[in-house]
Amino acid sequence: MVFAGHGAWATEITQLKMERSDEGVYLSATVKFDLSPVVEDALLKGIPMFFVAEADIYRGRWYWYDKRVTTATRTARLAYQPLTRRWRLNVLPGAISVTGLRAAFSQNYDTLDDAIASIQRFSRWRIADASEVDADVRHNVDFRFRLDLSQLPRPFQIGVAGQKDWAIAVETNRELVAEPIRDMPKDAAKEPAKESAKEAVK
């Protein structure tokens, strides 16, 4: 089931797939959204935007509520560079509130459309280690994506609360039916681990 914002700037998940290897569980997804003119104007004025993706994995329990076993978070910071007229994208392996966090991926783009397209795509994002997910037990995955308004300057946070122009958010819950990864180089299987921050919940 997918829950998303409604109206002119609705957000939707158009593709979601999970794969399993000896190293862990990987998520690939495509999230479609458009920036409103208000958000674009803020970016052009030098205000960076933070887009947060989160994936919770729950282990099914017949006798009680499902148990969350791990959480993976990834943050994308998008900023406009007026001197070069280019767009800078930094992908952080975790929540922005974590101190000492370094970007796992940084790139400049000539156009805003190209930068947004990169934010919208998730390719083999490692969301769990193999030891955290038992193949013989039912698991569900909650996947969420949003524009993090809490990272805006204080005056903006007050003014944008509840406004549709800033409502970029979507979430879905799926049963974890992970496909085995085929023809995946060993180095590629290890690389996504650098991009994911996982928190085991005991």
N, C-alpha and C positions, 0 to 999 in steps of 0.2 A: 504494500500500500504506500502511495506517495502523497505527502502533504506539502503543499506549496502555497506561495503567495498568489493572490488573484489580482486581476486588473491588467493595466497596460504593461506592467513590468513583471509579469508572472515568471517564476523560475521553475524549471522542470528537469528531471533526470531522464535523459533519453536512452541511456545505455548503462547497464551495471552488470559486471561479471566478476566472479571470484575464482581464483585458481590456487591449487595447493602444490607445494613441492616439499622436498626434505627439509628445507630451511624455514618454511612457514606458509602463511596464507596471504595472497596478494589480491588486491582489489583494483579493477579497471572500471572507469566510469566516464560519462560525459554529462556535464551539467550545462544546460542552456539558459542564458539570461541576457537581458539587454540593460545597459546603463541608461538611466534617465538623463535628460539634459542637465538637471540640477547636480547630479553626481559628477558628470563630466566637467561641469563648470568648476566644481570644487577641486577636482584633480588638476585642472589647468591653472588654478590659483595656488598650487603647491601643497595641497593637503593630500597626504598618502591615504590609500584605502587598503584595508586588511580583510582578506577573504579566508575564512576558517573552514576546514573540512575535518570532521570527526567520525570515527567508526568504532562503535562499541560492539563487542562480541559477548553474547549471553549463552550460558550453558543451560539447557532445558532440565527442569526438575519436576517430576510428577507430583511430589509431595509439598511443594512450596513454590514461591515465585522463582522465575529463572534467575540465575546468578551471573552477574557481570564478571567476566574473567580477564578482560583486557580492554584498553582504550588506546586508539592511535589518533594522533592529532597532527595536522599539517596546516601551516599558515602561509598565505601568499601576500606579500606586501607590494603594492603597485604605486609607483610615484612618477610624476612628470618632471623631466629635467629641462627647464626653459633654455638654458645656454646651448644645449645640443639639439633641443626639440625632439628628444627621444624619450621612450618610456622604459623605466627600470623596474624589473621584476625580481624580487628576492623570495625564494621559497624556504621557509624555516621548518625544521623538523620538530614541531611541537607548538605549544601555545606561546603567544608573544609575551605573556607575563613571566615566563621562565627566564631567570637571569642568566647571562652568559651564553645565550643561544646564538649560534652562528648559522648563516644561510648555507643550506646544502646545495642550492642551485641559484645562480644569478645570471641574468641576461638582459641585454638592451634590445628594444624593438623600435622599428621606425614608425609604426602606426599603433594606435590604441587597439584597433581590431585584432592585430596580431598578438598583442599582449593578453587581451581578454581570451582569445582562443587558447592560449597556453594555460591560463588559469582554469578554463572549463574542462580540460582533459586530464584524466588521471590514468596513468599507464603503469600497471603492475606495482602499485603502492603496497608495500609490506605492512599489513595491519596486525599481524600476530606471528609469534614464533611457533614452530611446529609443536613444541612441548606444551603450549597453552591450549591447544585444540585437540581433543580426543576424537579420533575418526569414528569411534563406535557410539558416540553420544550426539544427540541432536543439539545444534547451535543455531542461534539467530543473529543477524547483523543489523544494527541500527546505523544507517549512514546519514549524516547531516552536513549541509553546506550553507554558509550564510556570510553576508557582509557584516563584519564585526563593528557595530556602531560605538561600542565602548572605547575604541581606539581613536575616535575622532576628538578634536579639541573640545573642551568643555562647552563653549558657546554653541557649537554645532550639535552636541549631544542633546542639549535642551530643546533646540529648534526642530530637530528631525524626528523626535519621538512620535511614533504613530503615523508618520507620513508615508504614503504609498511610493513616493519617488525613491525612498531609501529602503524599501522592503524587498531585499534580496535574500530569500531563505527557502530551503526545501529539505525534506527528510523522507526517508523510506525505511521500511523494515522488511528484511528478506530472510528466508531460511538459508543457512549456509550449506549450499550444495556446490562444493568447490570442485572445479574440473582440474585434472592433473595437467601440469605445465609440460608442454611438448617443445622440443627443440629450443630450449632455453640455455644459453651459454652459462657456464659456472659463474663467471664474473658478473653477468647480468642478474643472476639470482641473488648475489650478495649486495649489489649496489643499492636497491631500495631500502635496505636496513639503515642506511645513512640518513634517509629522509623521514623515517617514522619515529615517533616518540611513543612508547607504550608504557602504560601504567597498570600493573597487575593489581587486581582487587581481591583481597583475601576475605 
